[in-house]
Amino acid sequence: MKLAINKLASLDISSVVIESVDLSLYIAHVRVGDNEHVITDRQGKVLKTRNLLEMQRLLRKAVSCEFFLRQRSAYDEMVGHAHRA
């Protein structure tokens, strides 16, 4: 499910997960209860940045909770290893 960045202040968000999906491309998710939701801009498009600090600045204006960085490597899959959480 998607959540707009301007609606985040009204939710009980436990944490923000900024995911590095490419070398310099970041998208963000919020955890509300047991569910994780992708954050969108005001137009409904997935919020993406090419700068981690820019993403943090955008989100710090909307929420005040813990931030985590998630980085997944395609290398593990290429050599036959299972994906690690």
C-alpha positions in Angstrom: 0.0 0.0 0.0 1.1 3.5 -0.7 1.0 6.5 1.7 1.5 10.1 0.7 4.2 12.1 2.4 1.8 14.8 3.4 -0.4 12.2 5.3 2.5 10.8 7.4 2.2 13.2 10.4 -1.3 11.9 11.2 -0.2 8.2 11.5 1.4 6.2 14.3 4.6 5.4 12.5 7.1 3.1 14.3 10.0 3.5 11.9 11.2 4.6 8.4 13.2 2.3 6.2 15.1 3.9 3.4 16.0 1.3 0.8 19.0 1.5 -1.5 17.6 0.0 -4.7 20.5 0.9 -6.9 23.9 2.5 -6.5 22.4 5.9 -6.0 18.7 5.5 -5.9 16.7 5.5 -2.7 13.0 4.9 -1.9 11.4 5.0 1.5 8.9 2.9 3.4 7.1 3.5 6.7 6.2 0.9 9.2 2.7 1.3 10.7 2.0 -1.5 13.1 3.1 -4.8 11.4 2.7 -3.4 7.8 5.3 -1.6 5.6 4.0 1.0 3.2 5.9 2.8 0.4 5.9 6.6 0.6 4.7 8.6 -2.3 4.9 12.3 -3.2 1.9 14.5 -3.4 1.1 13.4 -6.9 1.0 9.7 -5.9 4.3 8.7 -7.5 6.8 6.7 -5.4 9.1 9.1 -3.6 12.6 8.6 -5.1 15.9 10.5 -4.6 19.4 10.0 -5.8 20.8 11.4 -2.5 20.4 9.7 0.9 20.7 12.9 2.8 18.0 14.5 0.7 15.7 11.7 1.5 16.4 12.0 5.2 15.7 15.8 5.0 12.4 15.3 3.2 11.2 12.7 5.7 12.5 14.4 8.9 10.0 17.2 8.1 7.1 14.7 8.1 8.0 12.2 10.9 10.0 11.9 14.1 10.9 8.2 14.5 13.8 5.9 14.0 15.3 5.7 10.5 17.0 2.5 9.1 18.9 1.9 5.8 18.2 -1.3 3.9 20.6 -2.3 1.3 20.2 -5.4 -0.8 22.8 -6.8 -3.1 22.1 -8.6 -6.3 25.5 -10.3 -5.9 24.1 -12.9 -3.4 21.5 -13.9 -5.9 23.9 -14.1 -8.8 26.2 -16.6 -6.9 23.3 -18.7 -5.7 23.0 -17.6 -2.1 19.6 -17.0 -0.5 18.4 -13.5 0.2 19.3 -12.4 3.7 16.8 -10.3 5.8 
